[in-house]
């Protein structure tokens, strides 16, 4: 197995991987690999498999201030396509991983243990990992910095402050070069922060508050995953899975449900709509509750974005089915049933009638939505594009960051300030879901026009469409140290569309992303 010069250089600088381990940077071919694709006739028919809700994880212990969790990354044989066993990787052996339910203001420590094989059984790379709690204002050393690696049989304690307003976050792998493969193998799960305001609203809670992780997959004739990255453009599967189940059907009562929809795909974006044209109410975005709900009959959803959506099933008769469908945005690769997502089968079962509203006001005091553009202390421009066969930001790559010994930054904002960042995609051939770590932001404009209705809430990912320029107002409150920004089309990220910025605090030294490395050998007490 070959080791690319880029991998050798990056890993020797990072010091995170023994160079003798087998690995390979270029892992997937182009369309030729589709000859291994499982026939469509072997796939389950849409809406024939039952819906699955991921389990909620419990802490292994708690003290007066902190909850402690342990998560093992493990190989698992998953039941996805009936009649086949699919080798995948799961957090605690679950695909997707278990859901965290966290009370705002109560810190958590999550021990992540890498018990993955030393080499991927088919793609021949070493599955080092770096866990990113996406949307968390974590310190740099606990943020899932791409080059802060845990190798197989290493472990690391990630410390999360959980001080932000109620929101839907998600945790996923972020290991350099192999994020796409590791997430595709199953390393993703949701993480919910609750607070008193969110809990006091009469929106659906409890059993009627449902996580949905939507992803697309493709399978080989033996049932294993087919990784076809289309020459680094992106991965587009022919199976749409929700919480690891292809096109499931969920039984619902005749009332409102709240769905926390995460686009957990590697590259695919979606445009949601209900099969009967009924409206949905978007009540929250990446960073939590919107000031007011937005009534939508369809809306666009990029990779890694989270939207909380309320659907009302009260008007339907028992036995009716309503489908959540997909109109694919431009430059997606579509197959026979990628326009279908899941179905809801209405029952006549009794239900709890409480928390069954969409109030006209949700959270008008959301901090990012209160920031004034006039308070911005700087305006910066970032160009997402392709140069020399690589995906770049301002014509730089993560390799440039590594060559600088992780010092090269594209911006150095001051802590507790806000800035205007102008994100540009000058291509008509692809779109980029742009993610900025640590921060919340609000969208000021899209091509000079107001943001779309569904994205008028606090965000940390923005859909940067073909030939679009999006201006966002970014807050750096409480931050210090180096953080990443990148395209969340994971094929683009891995090849090599990542950069970093550094939040400067004149009164305190910056935290180093490498200041708390992973451990080998016996574990200490948690």
C-alpha positions in Angstrom: 0.0 0.0 0.0 1.3 3.4 -1.0 1.8 6.3 1.4 1.3 9.7 -0.3 4.0 12.4 0.1 1.3 14.7 1.5 0.2 12.2 4.2 3.9 11.6 5.1 4.5 15.3 5.5 1.3 16.1 7.4 1.6 13.2 9.8 5.3 13.8 10.5 4.6 17.5 11.3 1.5 16.7 13.4 3.2 13.9 15.2 -0.1 12.1 15.5 0.5 8.9 13.6 3.3 6.4 13.4 4.6 6.6 9.9 4.9 2.8 9.6 1.1 2.3 9.6 -0.4 1.4 6.3 -2.5 4.2 4.7 -3.6 5.5 1.4 -4.7 9.0 0.5 -6.5 8.4 -2.8 -9.1 5.9 -1.8 -11.8 5.9 -4.3 -12.0 5.9 -8.1 -14.5 7.5 -10.4 -17.6 6.1 -12.1 -15.8 2.7 -12.8 -16.4 1.7 -9.2 -20.1 1.8 -9.8 -19.8 -1.6 -11.5 -19.7 -3.1 -8.0 -23.0 -1.4 -7.1 -25.8 -3.5 -5.6 -28.6 -3.8 -8.1 -31.7 -1.6 -7.5 -33.8 -4.7 -7.4 -32.0 -5.8 -4.3 -32.8 -2.6 -2.4 -35.8 -2.4 -0.1 -38.9 -0.6 -1.6 -39.4 2.8 0.0 -41.6 2.9 3.1 -41.4 -0.8 3.9 -39.0 -0.7 6.9 -39.9 0.7 10.3 -38.6 3.9 11.7 -35.7 3.8 14.2 -35.1 6.3 16.9 -31.4 6.4 18.2 -31.1 5.6 22.0 -30.3 8.3 24.5 -27.0 7.9 26.2 -26.7 8.1 30.0 -23.6 9.3 31.9 -21.4 6.7 33.5 -21.3 9.0 36.6 -22.2 12.5 37.7 -20.9 14.8 40.4 -22.2 18.2 41.6 -21.1 20.1 38.5 -20.3 17.7 35.7 -21.7 14.6 33.8 -19.2 12.0 32.5 -19.8 9.9 29.5 -17.9 7.1 27.8 -18.2 6.3 24.1 -16.4 3.5 22.3 -15.9 3.6 18.5 -16.5 0.0 17.5 -16.9 -2.1 14.3 -20.5 -3.3 13.9 -22.4 -5.4 11.3 -25.4 -3.2 10.6 -28.8 -4.4 9.3 -29.5 -1.8 6.7 -30.4 -3.7 3.5 -32.6 -6.7 4.3 -30.7 -9.9 3.7 -27.3 -8.3 4.1 -24.9 -7.4 6.9 -23.1 -4.1 6.3 -19.7 -3.6 8.1 -19.9 -0.1 9.7 -18.4 1.8 12.6 -20.6 3.0 15.4 -20.3 5.2 18.5 -21.0 2.6 21.2 -21.7 0.2 18.3 -24.8 2.3 17.3 -25.3 3.6 13.7 -26.1 6.5 14.1 -24.6 7.1 17.5 -26.7 7.6 20.6 -28.3 11.0 21.3 -27.0 13.2 24.1 -29.5 15.2 26.1 -27.7 18.0 28.0 -28.9 20.7 30.3 -27.5 24.1 29.5 -24.8 25.3 31.9 -23.8 21.8 33.0 -20.4 20.8 31.6 -19.9 17.3 30.2 -16.7 15.2 29.8 -17.0 12.6 27.0 -14.3 10.0 26.8 -13.9 8.9 23.2 -12.1 5.5 22.8 -11.0 4.5 19.3 -11.4 0.7 19.1 -11.5 0.7 15.3 -9.3 -1.8 13.3 -5.8 -0.8 12.6 -6.6 -0.7 8.9 -9.9 -0.2 7.1 -10.8 -3.7 5.7 -11.5 -2.5 2.2 -10.1 1.0 1.8 -6.7 0.3 3.3 -6.2 3.4 5.5 -5.6 3.8 9.2 -8.8 5.1 10.8 -7.4 7.8 13.1 -10.2 10.0 14.5 -10.8 13.4 15.9 -14.3 14.0 17.3 -15.9 17.3 16.5 -18.9 18.5 18.5 -20.3 20.5 15.7 -21.8 23.8 16.9 -20.2 23.8 20.3 -18.1 26.7 21.7 -15.4 24.3 22.8 -11.8 25.2 23.5 -9.5 24.5 20.6 -8.0 21.3 22.1 -11.5 19.8 22.5 -12.9 21.0 19.2 -12.0 18.1 16.9 -9.1 19.9 15.2 -8.5 17.8 12.1 -4.9 17.1 12.8 -5.3 16.4 16.6 -5.6 12.6 16.1 -6.5 9.5 18.0 -5.2 6.3 16.5 -6.8 2.9 17.0 -6.5 1.9 20.7 -6.1 5.5 21.8 -8.5 7.6 23.9 -9.2 11.2 24.7 -11.4 13.1 27.1 -13.3 15.9 25.4 -14.6 18.6 27.6 -17.7 20.6 26.6 -18.9 23.7 28.4 -22.5 23.5 27.2 -23.1 27.2 27.9 -24.9 28.1 24.7 -28.6 28.5 24.3 -30.7 25.4 23.5 -29.9 23.9 20.1 -29.3 20.8 18.1 -25.7 20.0 17.7 -24.1 16.9 16.3 -20.9 15.0 16.9 -18.9 13.4 14.1 -15.4 12.4 13.1 -13.1 15.1 11.8 -9.8 13.2 11.3 -7.6 14.7 8.6 -7.9 13.2 5.1 -10.5 10.6 6.1 -13.5 12.5 7.5 -15.7 11.5 4.6 -14.9 7.8 5.0 -15.2 7.8 8.8 -18.6 9.6 8.8 -19.8 7.4 5.9 -18.9 4.4 8.0 -21.3 5.6 10.7 -19.5 8.0 13.0 -22.2 10.6 13.6 -24.9 11.3 16.2 -27.0 14.2 17.6 -26.3 16.2 20.8 -29.1 18.3 22.2 -28.7 21.2 24.6 -31.9 22.2 26.6 -32.6 25.3 28.6 -35.4 26.8 30.6 -36.7 29.1 27.8 -36.9 26.2 25.2 -38.5 23.9 27.7 -41.1 26.5 28.7 -42.4 26.9 25.1 -45.5 24.9 24.2 -43.7 23.3 21.2 -43.5 19.5 21.1 -41.3 17.8 23.7 -40.5 14.3 24.9 -41.8 11.6 22.6 -42.9 14.2 20.1 -39.4 15.7 19.8 -37.7 13.4 17.2 -34.1 13.4 15.9 -33.7 12.7 12.2 -30.3 12.1 10.7 -30.6 11.9 6.9 -27.8 10.4 4.9 -27.4 8.8 1.5 -25.5 5.5 0.9 -24.5 3.1 -1.8 -23.8 -0.6 -1.4 -21.7 -3.2 -3.1 -23.1 -6.6 -4.2 -22.0 -8.1 -0.9 -23.8 -5.5 1.1 -20.8 -3.5 2.2 -20.6 0.3 1.6 -19.5 1.5 -1.8 -17.3 4.6 -1.4 -17.5 6.4 -4.7 -16.1 10.0 -4.3 -16.4 10.9 -8.0 -12.8 12.2 -8.2 -13.1 14.2 -5.1 -16.3 16.1 -6.3 -18.5 14.3 -3.7 -20.3 11.2 -2.8 -23.9 10.6 -3.8 -25.6 7.4 -2.8 -28.7 5.7 -4.3 -30.3 4.9 -0.9 -31.7 7.6 1.4 -31.5 6.6 5.0 -33.0 8.2 8.1 -31.4 7.2 11.3 -29.7 4.4 9.4 -32.9 2.9 7.9 -33.6 3.2 4.2 -36.8 5.2 3.4 -38.5 4.2 6.8 -42.1 4.6 7.7 -42.9 6.2 11.1 -46.2 5.9 12.9 -47.5 9.2 14.2 -50.5 10.4 16.2 -52.9 13.1 15.1 -50.9 16.0 16.6 -47.8 18.1 16.1 -44.3 16.6 16.0 -41.0 18.4 16.2 -38.3 16.9 13.9 -34.6 17.8 14.4 -33.4 17.3 10.9 -29.7 16.9 10.4 -28.3 16.6 6.9 -25.6 14.0 7.8 -24.8 13.2 4.1 -21.3 13.3 2.8 -22.1 15.6 -0.1 -25.8 15.6 -0.9 -28.1 18.6 -0.2 -31.8 18.4 -0.1 -34.9 20.4 -0.7 -37.7 19.1 1.6 -41.4 19.1 0.9 -44.4 17.1 2.0 -46.1 14.9 -0.6 -49.5 16.6 -0.2 -48.0 20.2 -0.3 -48.9 20.9 3.3 -46.8 23.5 5.2 -44.1 22.9 7.8 -43.0 25.3 10.4 -39.2 25.9 10.8 -38.7 26.8 14.5 -34.9 26.5 14.9 -31.7 26.6 12.9 -28.1 25.5 13.7 -27.7 27.8 16.7 -31.1 27.3 18.3 -34.6 28.9 18.3 -35.5 31.5 15.6 -37.1 34.7 16.7 -40.3 33.6 15.1 -41.4 30.4 13.2 -41.3 30.4 9.4 -44.1 28.6 7.5 -42.6 26.8 4.5 -43.9 24.4 1.9 -40.4 23.6 0.9 -36.8 24.6 1.8 -33.2 23.9 1.0 -31.0 22.0 3.4 -27.2 21.8 2.9 -24.8 19.3 4.4 -24.3 19.6 8.2 -27.1 22.2 8.6 -29.7 21.5 11.3 -33.3 22.6 11.1 -36.0 21.9 13.6 -39.3 21.5 11.9 -42.9 21.1 13.2 -45.3 19.1 11.2 -49.0 18.8 12.2 -50.7 15.5 11.5 -54.0 16.5 13.1 -56.0 16.9 9.9 -55.2 13.5 8.6 -57.4 10.4 9.0 -56.0 7.2 10.6 -54.3 5.1 7.9 -53.2 8.0 5.8 -49.6 8.3 4.7 -47.7 11.5 4.1 -44.3 11.4 2.6 -41.3 13.6 3.3 -39.8 14.1 -0.2 -36.7 15.7 -1.8 -36.4 18.0 -4.7 -32.7 17.8 -5.3 -30.8 21.2 -5.6 -28.6 21.9 -8.6 -25.5 19.7 -9.2 -26.7 16.7 -7.2 -26.5 13.2 -8.6 -29.8 11.5 -8.5 -31.1 7.9 -8.7 -34.5 6.3 -8.9 -35.6 6.9 -5.3 -33.5 9.7 -4.1 -36.6 11.9 -4.4 -38.1 10.0 -1.4 -37.0 10.3 2.2 -39.5 8.8 4.7 -43.2 8.3 5.2 -45.5 9.1 8.2 -48.4 6.7 8.8 -51.1 8.4 10.8 -52.7 6.3 13.6 -55.8 6.7 15.7 -53.8 6.1 18.9 -54.4 8.3 22.0 -51.8 11.0 22.5 -50.7 13.6 25.1 -52.3 16.9 23.9 -49.8 19.2 25.8 -47.0 21.1 24.1 -48.9 20.9 20.8 -48.5 24.5 19.5 -46.3 26.7 17.3 -46.2 30.0 19.1 -46.0 33.2 17.1 -42.9 34.2 19.1 -40.0 31.9 19.9 -36.8 33.7 20.9 -36.6 37.3 19.7 -33.7 37.8 22.1 -31.4 35.3 20.4 -28.0 37.0 20.7 -26.8 36.5 17.1 -30.1 37.9 15.8 -29.6 41.1 18.0 -26.1 41.9 16.8 -26.0 45.1 14.7 -24.1 45.1 11.4 -22.9 48.6 12.3 -21.0 47.1 15.3 -18.7 45.1 13.0 -15.1 46.0 13.5 -13.9 44.5 10.2 -15.0 43.0 6.9 -13.2 40.0 5.4 -13.6 38.1 2.2 -13.2 34.4 1.6 -13.3 32.7 -1.8 -14.3 29.1 -2.0 -13.0 27.6 -5.2 -10.8 25.1 -7.0 -7.1 25.7 -7.8 -4.6 23.2 -9.3 -7.0 20.3 -8.8 -7.5 21.1 -5.2 -10.4 22.6 -3.3 -9.2 25.8 -1.7 -10.3 28.8 0.5 -8.6 32.0 -0.7 -6.4 29.7 -2.8 -5.0 28.0 0.3 -5.4 24.5 1.6 -4.9 22.6 4.9 -1.6 21.5 3.5 -0.5 25.1 3.6 -1.5 25.2 7.3 0.5 22.1 8.0 3.6 23.5 6.2 3.4 26.5 8.5 3.5 24.2 11.5 -0.2 25.1 12.1 0.4 28.8 12.3 -1.0 30.1 9.0 -4.4 31.8 9.5 -6.7 33.6 7.2 -8.1 35.9 9.9 -7.2 37.1 13.4 -10.4 38.5 14.9 -10.4 39.9 18.5 -12.4 38.1 21.1 -15.8 39.6 22.0 -16.1 41.4 18.7 -18.3 40.9 15.6 -17.1 41.0 12.0 -18.7 40.8 8.6 -17.4 37.8 6.6 -18.2 37.7 2.9 -18.2 34.1 1.6 -18.1 33.7 -2.2 -18.5 30.7 -4.5 -17.7 31.9 -8.1 -18.5 28.5 -9.7 -21.6 27.3 -11.4 -20.5 23.7 -11.2 -20.8 23.0 -7.4 -22.0 24.4 -4.2 -20.3 24.5 -0.8 -21.8 24.2 2.7 -19.4 26.5 4.5 -18.9 25.8 8.2 -17.1 28.1 10.7 -16.1 26.4 14.0 -16.8 27.8 17.4 -19.0 30.7 16.3 -22.6 31.6 15.7 -23.5 33.9 12.9 -26.5 35.4 11.3 -26.9 35.7 7.5 -27.1 39.3 6.4 -27.6 38.8 2.7 -27.5 36.3 -0.2 -26.4 37.9 -3.5 -27.4 41.3 -2.1 -30.9 40.1 -1.2 -32.3 39.1 2.3 -31.6 35.6 3.5 -34.1 32.9 2.7 -37.0 32.6 5.3 -35.9 29.3 6.7 -32.3 30.5 7.5 -33.4 33.6 9.5 -32.0 32.2 12.7 -28.6 31.7 14.3 -26.3 29.6 12.1 -22.9 27.9 12.0 -23.2 26.4 8.4 -24.4 28.4 5.4 -25.4 27.0 2.0 -23.0 28.7 -0.5 -24.7 28.0 -3.7 -23.5 28.2 -7.3 -22.3 31.7 -8.1 -23.5 33.0 -4.8 -22.0 35.5 -2.4 -23.3 35.4 1.2 -22.5 38.0 3.8 -22.7 36.8 7.5 -22.2 38.7 10.8 -19.9 36.5 12.9 -19.5 36.8 16.7 -16.3 35.7 18.5 -17.6 36.0 22.0 -15.5 34.3 24.7 -13.1 32.8 22.2 -9.4 32.5 22.1 -7.2 30.3 19.9 -7.2 28.7 16.5 -10.3 27.2 14.9 -11.1 25.7 11.5 -13.3 26.9 8.7 -14.1 24.5 5.8 -16.5 23.2 3.2 -18.7 20.5 4.7 -19.0 18.6 1.5 -16.6 16.1 3.1 -15.0 15.1 -0.2 -14.0 18.7 -0.7 -12.9 19.0 3.0 -10.6 16.0 2.7 -9.0 17.3 -0.6 -8.1 20.0 1.0 -10.7 22.8 1.5 -9.9 23.7 5.1 -8.3 26.8 6.6 -8.1 28.3 10.1 -8.5 31.6 11.9 -7.3 32.6 15.3 -9.3 34.5 17.9 -7.0 36.9 19.8 -7.5 37.8 23.4 -5.2 40.5 24.6 -5.7 39.5 28.2 -5.2 35.8 28.0 -2.9 33.4 26.1 -4.5 31.3 23.4 -5.3 27.7 23.9 -3.4 25.3 21.6 -5.3 22.7 19.6 -2.6 20.2 20.5 -2.4 20.9 24.2 -4.3 17.9 25.3 -3.4 15.0 23.1 -4.9 11.5 23.0 -3.6 8.7 25.2 -2.4 5.2 24.7 -2.4 2.4 27.2 -4.6 1.8 30.2 -7.3 4.3 30.8 -7.4 6.5 33.9 -10.6 6.8 36.0 -13.2 8.9 34.3 
